[in-house]
Amino acid sequence: MDFDLKAIERKWQKEWQDSCLFEPFVEKKKEAFYIQVAYPYPSGAMHIGHARTYTVTDIVAKYNMLKGKNVLMPMGWHVSGTPVIASVEALEKNDPKTVKKFTEIFHIPAKDLEELKTPEFYVDYMVNKAEYGYKAGFKRLGFGIDWRRELKTIDPQYKKFIEWQYKKLYEKGFIRKGKYPVRYCPHDDSPVGDHDLLEGEGVGFQEFTLLKFKMDNGQFVVAATLRPETVFGQTNLWLAPKVEYAIIKVGDEEWIGSNEFFEKLKEQKKGIEKIGTIKGSELVGKMVLAPGIERKIPILPSFFCDTGTGTGIVTSVPSDAPIDYVALLDLQKDKDLIKKFGLSEKMILGIKVIPIIKTKEFGDKAAVEIVKRLGIKNQFDSKLEGAKKEVYKTGFHKGVMNENCGKFAGMPVNKAKELVKKELIEQGKADVFFELEGKVVCRCGTECVVRVLEDQWFVSYSDPKWKEQSKKTLEGMSIVPELFRTQYNNVFDWLEDKPCTRSKGLGTEFPWQKGKIIEPLGDSTIYMAYFTVSHLIKRIEAQKLSEEVFDFIFLGKGNIEKISKENGIEKELLEEMRSEFNYWYPLAFNVSAIELIPNHMSFSIFQHTAIFPPEKRQLGTINLGMLVLEGKKMSSSKGNVVLINDLCEQIGADFVRFFLMNSVEPWEEMDWKPKEIEKGVSKLKSFIGEIAQLAVESKDSEKLEPEKLQGEEAWLYHRFNSRVNAFIDHMERIELRSAAQQISFLLAKDLQWFNIRKKRDNKPLYLYITKNFVKCLAPFMPHISEEIWRNLLGNKRSVFLEKLPEKKEIDCKIELAEEFIKRAFLDLKEIKKIIGKEKLQKAVFYTASEWKWNVLKKIKKLERPDFKEAIKTAMTDLSVKEKGKAAIPVIKFLNDRLIEFKEIEKINELKVLESAKEFFEKEFNCSVFFFNEEKAEFDPQKKASKALPFKPAIYVE
């Protein structure tokens, strides 16, 4: 059965809107479930990467609705900061690149660009009129959003809320002044945002640790590193012998680094000066005291030091830096170079790799291992850059510091990094230096640098008491997936003060300094609380929203009579807003991308902890992976995108939703491959068409009586319930890919097998399956599910007002029996194919002896496959022991499949096969016989002894 996808999408979206299906109200007898996904910046077209994030959230929301909960999923628009202004200014100037992006990529008609030339009109157009915009995409995908609560972060009422938020933080002592690095144009003498740039939009900066290596004359050779935790593996310094380095006066110290480093450093440190120069060749061979390990190491010549990056001097850690390891090998082989610089050959050859970090993937010498794997030949090999990224990524996320790392031994690398850096800085052995991650060019044509500004306002996330309290909040939260809890904890440990103001852009005015606005990240931390009342607070003029009003709504403080009178707000409205907040909060899940754990996601937990009592802090986070297109990162500016409108036109909204979930779990990186998706859509359409046909055929049937089912029908009933049970388990863990598989392709295989086994004539059974299947499918494919539920099955109210089936007891032996028949059938089919016979005359099955089942019974107690232990354990059974060496192949077979066989219970295999005799003879059109191997009356090729548990031996003629 085929569906007119566009027609049913329009029909049910209108029905949902007209019936206010997804506009919940307070029902105190009903459990509240509030889920919030990071609201988007409506600056362009919605592509599949965006869609995946929001579809995950919508599926979780709809699933909980089907569990009988009162579900809230609101949406707003984050327009704070400079992107709107940057786009408006570019359009005002008719910038060709911007015009092309808006017309060709975002599909905005050229005539509409005039509407985008003021910030207010730009935001309104992109939210409400853009055909390819987010709002249009959300509606196209059938999201259950409560649009009554829609907000923009520049709404006057919302600004008052953000102002209140920061005043609460200030009262707690969490707002202070300090220094902060920014992208800066030396020519214009001004900080730059993305809107100010010709090149480098989105480029941030990295924080390097400057390591100070003391020479005998008191000067410091300075090396910049992104990996301060690796100091324990230092063996030498690298520099370029032909380069003239600067001698820089920094306070009472003299530092040596590249001239380019000096030019950048003077933007970040006041009062420094260049007092001389020194050639790299003059430094080669000198010994310096290495910070962190307090031992002397040599300065050696290299060909890879880039004077434009860091200080132009590199500290060498050959255990974990492939370039260092290869450069060391090159030098050790180059006796002429050693001689040229008067180096000691014995010293050079004596430099050994010092292991400091251990990972499962690379052991304790990652650089050595990856150089060997990739066959990297020398320091000019193009494979080195990829090797460096792989080693760093693995070490940082999965590595553990080893015994050579002193008190940091046993600590995760991503935690040790910040602690080592902090200790070195406190000891005066290191400093901080900021470097742009790429080239940034101002519109004036000047290349930008990083400058550190004074008197910057901060949120003091470094406050130890606040960290401790936030960790307690985290302990009580559900982190999806749980494996990211460690990352949250590590972020909390190293999180430093973050700036909270900027000079240009849209947003909320900073309360304590005119001309400043609150940083965009700062107004997206507790906005979830505002959504609980956003539909009501719109009725109130912004100037009436005093601190006392918000204190009452969100904290329950103050006298309502007094607040109502002094602010001119109806008492009933204040009570209603307080009731809404109390009902919906705490937030069940905050949903966003994994890369936002170090900022938005963690900031949200901190600020909830600072402002709200424990019972009103968020309960969990869902952390989502990236989506790439054919292995490449998507980019609107480069045209490497698949837009949601186009994709929905091609395959339908429900299939877009489903296949955004189908290949990996939400927190894993997904690679969208159109050709593979196309194949999957075809298969899924066929399966859903079959389900729809079953709905039509069975909708008027009687109620199912499960206890009367027998044979294959009993199997299908239990197998379906087993799928539903697994579906529920996966959904509870937000394993959406696994859940979707259970009620789609895996269930399709079950029905396919059942269609081979038996004529389809039990309508009550099919009605039972169809109704419950549709309920499970609905979160993933809402339009098709609603169509089947209401139009084909004839139900009067939405499927989302129904409840999911409950988990049921499963008779495992019924499932196992049918699975045994299926495997035997497929084995015989494969044998027939291999021998190339069109028709068989006879097929004989031999089932395994009792002693072989005894082997399985014994080794199932093992935690994991272990051949030696399996032999030892199995031989404790006398029936096995007496078989001697003949038992070894059986033990090996079962041990190799221990994980699979742990779930298998003993069944009467002979009886099960005999019950399917008619089926086998019909399917293969031959005589079929069954024997237990110990009573095989017919065994011309001695096949019986080959029988194994759950795998009968087979003879054919």
N, C-alpha and C positions, 0 to 999 in steps of 0.2 A: 504494500500500500504506500502510495506517495502522498506527500504533504505539499501544499502551496505555502512554503516557509514564510515568504514576505507577508502573505495575507494573514496567516495565524499570528505572526509577530504583531502586526498592527492591531488585530482584533483584541488580543489578550492584553496588550499594553494599554489600550484604551479602556478595557474593562477594569483592569487593576486601578487605573487612574480614577475612573468614574466612581468606583466602589471604595476608594481611599484605603485599599487593601494594606498598603505599606505605610500608613499614617497612624501609628499606635497612640493610644491614650492611656493614662494611668489606670491600671486595673489591679488593685491591691491584692486580690485573690490569685493573681496570676504572677508567675515568676518572671522578673524582668531580665532581659539579655540585651546589653548595649555594646555594640561593636563599632569601632571608629577606625577608618583608614586615613592615612595622611592626605589631607585635602590638596588638590593639585594646583599648580600655577597655570592658569588658562592662557598660556602664551602661544599656543600653536595647535596643530592637529593631534588627535589622539591615535597613537599607534598601538601595536599589539603588546609592546613592553608595558605601557601604561595599563592596557586592558587586563593583563594577567594579574597585576596587583589588585585591581578593584574587583575582578571576578572572583579571586580567592575569597575576598571579604564577603562578597554577596552570597557565595555558596555557603560559607559558614553561617551567615545570618539566616538564610532560608532553611538550612538544616535545623537550626535551633527553633525556628518558627514551627517546623513540622514536629518538633519534640513537644510542642504545646506551650512554648515560652512566648512572652510578649517581647517582640524584637524591635529594637531601634537601630537604624542605620542612617544617619544624617549625612549631609554633604555641604561643603562650602568651597570658597575660592581664596587661595592664598596669593594676594596681589601686592604684598608688602615688598619693599626693597626697590632695586633699580631696573629690573628687566622690562617693566611696562614703559618706564621713562625712556630707556635705551631704544626700545622698538619705536616708540612714538617719535623720538628725535630722528631716528634713521629714516622713518617714513616721511617726516616733514622735509627732509633733505632729498627725498626720492633716491635714497641709496640703492643702486642697482641690485646688489646682492640681497638686500632685505626685501625689495619689491619682488624679486624672482622667487625667494623663499615663500613669501606670503601667497603669491598667485599660483605658483606651480606646485609647491609641496603642500601648503595648507589649503589650497583650492578656494581662496578668497577672491571673488571677482574684482578685477582692477578698479571698477567703478566704486566699489565699497571701501577702497583704501582711504578715501577722504574721511570716512567715519572714524578712522583709527588714529587721527592726528591730535587728539587730546587724551590724557590718561583716563578720564571718566568714560568717554565714548569708547575708547579702546577696550576697557574692561567689560563694559556692557555688551559690546559687539561679540567679543571672544566668548563670553559666557552664554549669551542668549540668542545670538544670530548666526554664529559660525557653523556652517553645515557640517564641517569636519571636526568641530570642537569637542571638548570633553563632555559637556552637558548632553549634546546630541548623541555622543557615543554611549554615555551611561544609559540613556533612554533606549537606544537601539539595542543594547545588550540585555535589556529587561531587568535592570537592577532595581531592587526593592528599597529605594531611597525615599525618605520622608522629606519631600521638597518644601514643606511648610517651614522647615528649620534652616533653609538655605541662608548662608551668610557670605559676606566678603570681608576680608580683614581690614578694609578701610571704611566699613560702616561706622558711623559715629558712636553707636551703642557699643559696638565691639571694641572700639578704641578705649572707651571708658573702662571696659572690663580689663583690658591689657594694662591700663594705667593702675587699676586696683591691684592687679597681680604683682606689679613691680613695687608698689608701695608695701605690699605684704612682705616681699623679699627684703626690702630695705629695712622694715621694722625688725626683721630677724637678723639683720647685720650681714646679709648675703649680697649686698650691692656695694662696690667700692671702686676706687680709682687706681690706675696703674699704667703700665706701658703695653703697647701692642704693635705687631708688625702689619703693614698694609702694602699693597701694590702702589707704587709711587712714580710719577713722571718728574724727573729732575728739571726738565725744561719749563713745564707749567707750574712746578713747585706745588703739586697738589696730588692727593690720593686719586686713584682711578678705579672706576667700576667697569663692568663689561661694556656699558654703553659708551665709554670713553675710548674704546680701543679700535685700532685697525686690524690687530692680530692678537690672538691669545685669549679669546673669550672663554671663560670657564677655567682658565689656568690659575691654580692656586700656588701656594708655596710650601716647601718642605722645611722642617726644622732639623738642621744638622747639629751634631755635637762637635765642638772644636776641642780636640785633644791636644794638650800642651806637652811637648817632649823637651825636657830641659837638657841643654848642652853644658859642657864643662865651663864655658865662659859666661853662663847665666842666661843666655838668650834661649828662647823657646822656638823650636820648629813646630809649626801648627798644622795638624791634619784634620780634615773635616770628615765625619762619618755619619751615616744614617743608622748605623748599627753599633751603638755604644756597648751593648752587651757582649760584643765579640772581642773586647779588649784582652780577655784572658788568653786568646790565641795569637796575639801579636808576635811576629818574629823579626820584623824589620820595617823601615819606612821606604817608600818609593818616591823618587822625584825625577824631574827631567834635567839632566846634566847641562844641557845647552841653554836652559832658560835662566833669565836674570830675575831673581826673586827680590821682593821688597822687604826691608827691615822696618817694622812698624812700631811706633811708640804707643803702647796701650797702658795708660796709667803709669805704674812704676815698672812695667815689664816691656821687653822688646820681643816682638813676635816676627817670625819669618814666614811669608806666604807669597803667593803670586801678586803681581801688580793689579790684576783684575779683581782679586780678592780684596785688596786694599780699597779700591774704588767702591766696592759694594759695602765693605765693612764701615766706611765712614758715614754711610747713610743710617747705620744701625747703632753706632757707638759715638758718643760725643767726645770731642777733645783728642782724638787720635791723630797722629801725623806720621808721614813717611820720612824716616831719618837716614835712609841709605839703601843700598842694594847689595846683593851678593849672588854670584853665579852658582847654579846648582852643582857644577863640577867641584866647587870648593867645599861643598857639604858632603859629597859622596865619600863614604868610608868612615865618617865621624860616628861616634857612639852617642846615643841619647838615652835618657831615662824615660822609659815608657810608663805613662800613667795607668793606674789600675793594677799593674803587675809589679811595678817598682823594680824593674831590672833593665839593664842596658841592652839596647838592640842597635844594629847598624843602619845607616842610611845607604841605600843602594840605588843604582841607576835603572831607569825604566823607559819604555817607549810609549806607554799608554796614559801617562798622567796628563790630564786636560787642565790647563791653567785657568780656563774659564769656568770650571766647576769646582765648588768648594774653595780650597786654598791652593789647589794645584799640587798638593802633596798628599800622598795616600798612605795610611797605615796598613800594613800587610797582615792578613789573616788567612793563610793558605788552606786552613781546614774548612773554611766556609765561604771563601770568595774565589770562584774559579779563575778569575784573571790573576789574582795573587799567586795561586798555585802554579799556573802555567808560566807566569813571568819568572817565578823562582826556578822552575825546571829549565827554562830558556837560559837563564843566567848561569846555572850550574853546569850547563853544557858548553857555554861560551868562554873558553879559557882566555881567548884574546881580549875579550871585554873585561874580564876579571883582572888581567894583567895591565890593561890600559889605565885603569883607575887605581892601580896599586893595591888592590884588595887581596886579602888572604884567601887563597884557594881552599885551605883547610877550613877556615871559618865559613865560607860560602857553602861548601859541601856539607858542613856540619849542621846547617839550618834544617830542622825537622818540623814536620807538620804537628801542631799541638791540637788534639781533638778537644772540643769544648761543648758541642751541641750534639745531642743524639735524636735521631728520628727513625721511625720504622722504615721509611722509604729509602734513606741514604746511610743509615748507620751513624757512626760518630765522625766521619770525614766526608761530609757531603760534597765538597768541591772535588776531592780526589775521585770519588765514585762517579760523579756526573761527567767529569772530563774523560774518564775511562769509557763510560757508556756511550757518549756521543762521539768519541774518537777525535777530540779536539787536539790539534797539533801544536799550536803556538799561540802567543798573545795577540796575533792578528786574525785569528780564526773568527769568522762571522757568527759561529754558533755560541760564542761566549756570552753575548747579551741575553739570549734565551736561557742559557744555563744559569746565569746570575739570577734572573727573575724566578726561575723554578726553585733554586736552592733557597733563596730568601723567603719566598712564599711558604714553602714547606717548613722551613726552620722556624719562621715567625709564628705560624698558626699551629704547628704540631710539635715543635721541638722542645726539649727539656735540657737545661744546663747540667753539665756533668761534674765529676769530682774535681776537675781542674779549676773550677769557678768559685772556690772558697765558699763563703756563706750563701752564695746564690745557687749552689749545687742542688739539683732536684726541683728547681723552680721552672715553670713554663717560660719560654723565651719571651713571649709577648708581655709577661709581667716583669721579668728581669730587666728588659730594655729600659723602661722608665726609671726603675729603682737604681740601676747602675749609673745612668746619666745623672740622676739627682745627687747621688753620693759623690761622684767625681766633681760636679759643679760646687757642691758644698765644701769640698776639700781644696778648692782653688786649682784643680788639675784639669778643668775643662770649662767651656763656656758654650753659649748658644749662638747660632748663626742661621739666618733664614735665606733660602735660595728659591727663586721662582722655578716651578716645575717645567716650564717651557718658555719659549720666547713670547714676550708681551710687548706690543708696540702701541704707543699712544696715538691718537688721531693726528697729533702734531708731527708724528714721524719719529719721535724719540723712543728709544728702547727703555722700558721701565725697569725699576729696581724694587727691592724691598726696603722700606724705611720703617723704623720703630718710632711711633708717636708717643709723646708724653700725655699724661692726664686723660687716659682712656678709661671709660667706665666699664666695669666688669661684673659678671655674676661670679661669686667666689665659690666655685665648685670644689676648690681645694680645701675648704673648711673641714677639718677632721671629724667634728661631731656630725656635721651634715652628711658626710660620707657614711659614717657608722649607721645613722638613722636610715639612710637610703638603702644600705645593704640589708637592713632588717625588712624594709618594704620588699626588696627583691627576693628575699628568702621565702616570702609568702606568696610569690607570684608564680603563675604557670608560664614557662618560657617554651615557645614552640619554634624549632625543636629544642629539646632539653640540652643538647650538646652546646648551644650558644650561651648557656648560663655562665660558663667559665669566661667567655668573652666579656659579658656584662660585668662580672666581678673584676676582671682585669682593667676594664675601662674605668670603673669606679675607683680603682686603686690609683691610677695615674692621672685621672682627670684633673686638669688645672683650671684656673680662672679663665673665663671666656668673655670676650668683649660683647657688650650688649647695646651699643649705639653706633650710628653712622650719621654722616652729614647730609647725604643726598638720598632721595628715593621716597616712595610712598610708605605710610605706616603711622604708628602711634607716636605722638610727640613724647620725648623723654621728660619726665616730670622735673628733673633737677638741673637741666641745662637747655636753654633756648637754642633753637637751630639744630638740635639733634633729634633723630628718631630712633626708636627701639629696633635693634637688629632683627631681620626677618625670622631667624631661628628663635628669637626670644618671644615672638607672639604666636608660636606654634608648639607650645609645651603643655598647657592645661586647657586649651580651647575646647577640649572634649566636654568639660563641665559647662561651658557656655552653650553648647548645642542643646543641652537639656531644657533650656529656657529660651532659646533664640527665637522661637515662633511667638512667644509671648512678649518678650522684651522689646520687640519692634513697635509695640503700641506706646512705648514710653519715650518721651523726648530725651535726648542724650544728656542734656544739662541737668536733668533731674536724677541722674544715676550717680549718686554720691557713694563714697566708700561704705557708708552705713548700710546702703541698699544692698550692695554686693555681700557685705558681711552677714546680713540676714539671710539672703538667698542661699549662699554657699557654706556658711559656717554656723548658721542658726543663732547669731549673736544680735543683741539689741532688742529694744521694745518695739514691737510692730506698730502699735498705736502712734508712738512718737515718730517713727520713721515714715509712716504713711502721711502724717500731718506735715512734717517738716519738708518732705520732698514732693508733696502733691501727687502721690501715687495711691490708687485705691488699695485698701487693706486686702480685699479679696484677691487682687492680682498678685500682690506680694505673697500671699499664702499659697496661691496656685503655683507660682514659680518655685517656692520652697518645696512644695509637695512634689513637683516634677523632678527637681534635682535629687531629693531624697529617694524617690522611687527608682530612677534610672541609674544612679550612682551607687556603688563604684562601677567603673567601666570594666567590662568583661575582657576585652582585648583591644590593645592598640596595635595596629597593623602597619608595617612599613618595610622598607628594603633593609637587607643586612648591612649595607654600607652606611646606614644611618644609626647603627648601634652606638658608634662613638660620639654622636651628637644628639640629634632629635630624640631618639628612643631613650637614651640615658638621661638627657636633660628633663624629659617628661617625668621620669621616675623621681628625680631629685626635687623638681618643683612641686609635684604632688605631695611629696614627703614634707616639704617645707610649709605648705599652705593648708593642707587638709588633714583631718584626724585620721588615724590608721584605718578605720572602717570605711573611709571614702577614697582610698587610694586605689589605683588601677590593679586589676587582678591578674593580668597577663599580657604578653606580647606575642605576636606572630611575625616572624622575620623571614622576609621573602628574598629569593635569589633573583639574579638578572635574567633577562631574556635576550638572546643574540639571534641574529638572522644569518643562517647558513654559516655559522661559526664566527661571524663578524659583529662587532658592536653596532647597534643602530644609531643613525645620526640624521636628523631632519635636514640639517644644513647640507649634508652630502647626498641627500636623496636616498639613503640606504634604509628605507623604512617600509613597513606594510601598514597601511592605515586601516583603522577599524571599519569605517564606512565601506571601503572597497572590499574588504574581506567578508563583511556581512552580506554584501551583494553577491559575492561569489559562492559562498558555502552556507550562509544562513547564520544568524546570531547564536543559536543553540549549539551548532557545531563548532563555532569559534570558541564559545565558552568551554565546551567539553575538551577540545584538543589543546587548549591552553593548560589543561590539567593533566593530560593523558600520558606524557612521556616521562616526567620526573615529579618528585614531590615539590611542594611550593618553595621550600628553602634552597632548592638546588638550582644551578644554572640551567636554563632551558635553551636548547637550540631549535629554533623554528625552521623546519625544512619543508617547504611547500609541496614537493613531490610526495613525500611520505605522508603528509597530512591528507593529500588528495586520495591516496589509497585507503587511509583509515576512514575517511568520510564515507567512501563508497561502502565499506564493510558495515559501518555503524548504521547507515541508512537502511541497508538491507535487513539488519537485525531489528531495528525499531519498526520497520514496515511489517515484519512478522509479528511483533508484539501487538501492533495496532490491529492486524487482522484477527489475532486471537481475541482482542477486546470486542471486536464486532461480533464474532462468533459466539462468545460466551457471556455477553453482558446480561442476558435474561435468565441465566442458569440458577440452579438452587445453591444453597450454602454448602460448602465443602464439609464432609465428615472425614477428617484425616484418619481416624482409627479404622476405617473400612478400606483404606488403600492397601494394595498389595503389589509385590514385584516391582516392575519398572516405575509405576506410578508412585509407589511409596518412596522409591529412590529419588524421583524428581521432587517430590514434596520436601524431603529432608535435605536434598542438595540445595534447593532454592533457599530454604530457611538457613542453611549453613552459609550461603552467600550473603544473606541479609545480616546474619550475626557478624560476619567478618566485615561487612560494609559499615556497620555501626561502630565496631571496634576501631576501624581505621578513621572514621569520621571524628570520633572522640579525640583522637590524637592528631587531627588535622592532616592526616595522610591522604590527601585528596586523590592523588594518582592511584594509590592502591584501592581506595574505596570505589573510584570510578571503574576500575578494571573488574571488580567483583560483580557489578551490576550491568556490565556491558559485554566485553569480549569473552570473559570467562563464563558468564551465564549463557551467552550465545553458543559456546561450545557444548554446554550441558544440553541445551535444547536440540542442538544438532545431533548429539548422540541419542537423545531420547527419540528423535524422529526416525533414526535408524532402527531403534529397538522395538518401537510400538506405534500402532495407528493412533492418531490424535483424536480422541473421542470423549475424553473426560472433561466436559465443559466446566463443572464446578472447580476442578483443579486449575484449569487455565484462567478462570476468573480470579481465583485466589492469587495466582502468580501475577497476573496483569495488574490488579489493583495495588498490590504491595510493591511491585516493580516501579510503577509510575510514581508512587510516593518517594521512593529512593532516588529515582532519576530527577525528580523535580528541582532540587537545588542546582543541578548541573545544566539541565535543559528545560527551563521553566515553560517556554511557549508550547513545545511539543507535548510536554507532560500535561499541561492544562487542557490542550486540545483532546488528548486521549481521555483524560479524566472526565471532562464535562461533555464533550461532543460525542465521543465514541462509547464511553461507558454510561453516559446519561446522568451523571451526578449534577446536582443543582448548585452547589457552592464550590468555591475554589479549592483546589487540591492543597493549597497552603493553609487552609483552615482545618485540614484533616490532621491526624497524628500518624507518625511513622509506625510501622509494625514493631512490636516488641520482640526481643530476642527469645528464641524458643529452644527447648531441649532437642538435641539431635541424636538419632540412633546411628552411631558411628559404624556399626556392623552392616547396616543397610547400605550406607555409602561405600564402605570398603568392598562389599560383595559386588556391587555394580562396577566399581572401579577395577576390580579383578577381572570381571568379564570383559570390560572394555580393553584392558591391556592384552588379555589373551587374544581377543579379536584382532587387535592391531598387529600383534606379533605374527599371527597366522597370515594376515593380509600381506605383511612385509615378506614373509617366507615365500609366499606364492609369487610375489613380484620378483624376488631374487632368483628363484629357480626358473622363472619364465614360463610357467604353465598357465594356459588359458583356463583349464578346468582341472580340479583335483578329484581324485577317486575316493580318497580316504584321508582323514585327519585324526590323529590320536594325541590327546593331551595327557601328560603325566604330572601329578601334583606331588609336592615335596613330602618327605617322611617326617614323622614326629620329631626325630632328633634334630633336624635342621631348624625346626621352630624353637626347639630348646636352646639352640645357639643364639637365636635372635632374642629370646626371652632373657638370656643371661647378659648379653652385651648391651642391651638397651639401657642397662643401669650405668653405663659409662657416660661421663659428661661430654666427651668428644671422641671422634675416631682416633684410635691408637691400636695399631695392629698387634703389637706385642702384648699389650694389656688385654686386648680382645681374646687372643689365644689363651692366655692365662685364665681369664674369667670363664670362657666357654668350657674349658677342660675340667672345670669343677663339677660339671654335669656328667654323670657316669655314662649316659647314653651317647654323649659326644666323645668322651675320652676313649671309649672302646672302639671308636672308628679310626683313631690314630691319625696318620697322615692324610687319610681321605677327607678329614674334617677341615683341613687347612684351606682349600679353595672356597669352601662354603663360608668359613669365618671371614676370609678376605673380602668376598663379595658383599657380605652384610656389613662389615666394618666400613668399607668404602662408601656405603650408602646409609650410614648410621643416622644421619640427620633426617633423611626421608623416612627411614624405617622406624624411627622412634614413635611416630604417630600411628603405626599400623598394629592393630590387634589381631590375634589369631582368629581365623574364620575356617569353617569347614569347606576348604577349597573344592573338594570333589563334589560335594552336594551343590555348591553354588554353580559350578560348571554344568552339572547335570540338569539344573533348572533351566539352563539356557540352551539345551541340546537342540530344540526345535529351531531356535534363532540361528545357531551356527550352521545347521544343515541347510536352512533356507538361504542364508546369505552366501554360502560357499557352494551350494548345490552339490554336496557330497556327503558321504557317511561320516559321522563324527563319533568318536569313542573317548571315554575318560577313565583313567586308572590312577590309583595312588601308586607311587613308584615301588612300594614294597609288595604290591599285589598286581603287578602288571602281567596280565595273561598274554599280552601281545606286545613284543618289544624287539623287532628284528634288528634294529640298529643300536641297541643298548642306549636308548635315549633317556630312559626313566631315571637313571642315576644323576642326570644333569638337572633334574628339577630342583628349584629353589623356592623358598617362601615368596609368595606373591609373584612368582615367575615360573609357570609350568614349562616343562620341556615339551617339544612338539615333534611328532613324526608325520610325514605326509607321503602320499603316493599319488 
